[in-house]
């Protein structure tokens, strides 16, 4: 898994439903290792509120053998051409916590990263349906914490029925992200994420769960009128 990407596009409900039912597979997409197709959600909005969900949009998180594989996919498949009209970021894997079977080959730590440089954080979970209400109780305050943190330049949640959940966030610095995770802030309720992790460790919400950290290496396209979601960085340094 040499490179990862996260894509957002306005594709229409029909294309989203097709992608959820028939996600791209490695056999039909040269260089694709694994892809997760998801419906974007607004962080912090109540789960019973229809406006939380954006089925006319799609989010795709994928692992690839290289940049050429992404370029080929965006120019050759129906879903790829839809994604090419949106925005995506290409990323280099840094480290992970937890485990998702589709990413068995990832080491816990692949590369060290400067604390003062930007990072992208992705979580991916397979929810235990019986734990859904408990998960919402603990998870929604954390969504609000991430959404409102001034150190994020972009954040969202995403889901695929039934039970796959994800979050995606871009942080101005790695230090800002780890400070949020461990509650190292003077802001009110700064310990929400730390308390939720303690509760998860006490009794897991998920069958499988992983949080992954990446170094952004490029972004392309436009999302909601913005052609830059990453902090200003020199991608070649």
NORLINDA-V275145 format. One record per residue. RES is the residue in one small letter. PSI is psi in degrees with one decimal (999 if undefined). Layout:
res-><RES & RES>
psi-><PSI & PSI>
This chain:
res-><x & x & x & x & x & x & x & x & x & x & x & x & x & x & x & x & x & x & x & x & x & x & x & x & x & x & x & x & x & x & x & x & x & x & x & x & x & x & x & x & x & x & x & x & x & x & x & x & x & x & x & x & x & x & x & x & x & x & x & x & x & x & x & x & x & x & x & x & x & x & x & x & x & x & x & x & x & x & x & x & x & x & x & x & x & x & x & x & x & x & x & x & x & x & x & x & x & x & x & x & x & x & x & x & x & x & x & x & x & x & x & x & x & x & x & x & x & x & x & x & x & x & x & x & x & x & x & x & x & x & x & x & x & x & x & x & x & x & x & x & x & x & x & x & x & x & x & x & x & x & x & x & x & x & x & x & x & x & x & x & x & x & x & x & x & x & x & x & x & x & x & x & x & x & x & x & x & x & x & x & x & x & x & x & x & x & x & x & x & x & x & x & x & x & x & x & x & x & x & x & x & x & x & x & x & x & x & x & x & x & x & x & x & x & x & x & x & x & x & x & x & x & x & x & x & x & x & x & x & x & x & x & x & x & x & x & x>
psi-><89.3 & -28.5 & 148.1 & 159.8 & 152.7 & 126.3 & 146.4 & 134.3 & 150.2 & 104.0 & -9.8 & 152.6 & -39.2 & -44.6 & -38.2 & -46.1 & -39.5 & -42.6 & -37.7 & -40.5 & -36.3 & 73.2 & 156.3 & 141.7 & 154.1 & -32.8 & -31.3 & -8.6 & 96.8 & 130.0 & -7.0 & 129.3 & -51.2 & 144.9 & 139.5 & 119.8 & 130.8 & 157.1 & 121.8 & 149.2 & 154.6 & 122.3 & 134.4 & -12.0 & 142.3 & 140.7 & -23.2 & -4.6 & 120.1 & -30.9 & -5.5 & -31.3 & 142.9 & 70.1 & -14.4 & -5.8 & 166.7 & 144.9 & 136.4 & 125.5 & 127.2 & 152.3 & 140.6 & 163.6 & -21.2 & 174.6 & -36.9 & -32.1 & -39.4 & -46.6 & -43.0 & -44.5 & -43.1 & -21.4 & -3.5 & -29.5 & 160.9 & -48.1 & -39.8 & -43.1 & -34.2 & -42.8 & -31.8 & -19.4 & -8.4 & -135.4 & 148.0 & 158.0 & 139.8 & 141.1 & 151.8 & 129.3 & 135.0 & -55.0 & 167.5 & 159.0 & 145.8 & -166.3 & 133.5 & 130.2 & -32.1 & -15.5 & 42.7 & -28.9 & -3.7 & 131.1 & 165.3 & -40.8 & 123.5 & -41.6 & 151.5 & 155.6 & 138.5 & 128.6 & -20.9 & 11.6 & 157.5 & 154.2 & 158.6 & 133.6 & 132.8 & 128.0 & 146.3 & 129.4 & 147.7 & 104.0 & 139.4 & 117.8 & -36.2 & -17.0 & 10.4 & -47.3 & -40.6 & -40.2 & -43.6 & -41.8 & -42.4 & -28.1 & -34.9 & -41.4 & -32.7 & -39.7 & -46.0 & -38.4 & -46.3 & -44.9 & -40.2 & -4.2 & 124.8 & -12.0 & -5.8 & 139.8 & -16.8 & 143.8 & 147.5 & 167.1 & 166.6 & 160.0 & 159.3 & 126.3 & 141.6 & 122.2 & -2.7 & 126.4 & 149.3 & 155.4 & 153.7 & 128.1 & 144.2 & 129.6 & 140.9 & -35.0 & 153.9 & -37.1 & -41.5 & -38.9 & -46.4 & -31.1 & -40.9 & -45.3 & -41.0 & 6.3 & 27.5 & 71.8 & 152.7 & -1.4 & 149.4 & 139.3 & 33.7 & -14.3 & 11.8 & -44.9 & -44.2 & -41.3 & -38.3 & -37.6 & -40.1 & -41.2 & -39.4 & -40.4 & -32.6 & -44.4 & 110.0 & 140.3 & -18.4 & 155.6 & -44.5 & 148.3 & 137.7 & 147.0 & 131.6 & 147.6 & 138.5 & 153.1 & 119.1 & 135.7 & -19.9 & 158.8 & 151.2 & 147.6 & -162.6 & 142.9 & 121.8 & 43.6 & 0.6 & 131.6 & 6.9 & 116.0 & -23.0 & 150.6 & 158.2 & 114.5 & 160.0 & 106.5 & -18.5 & -6.4 & 999>
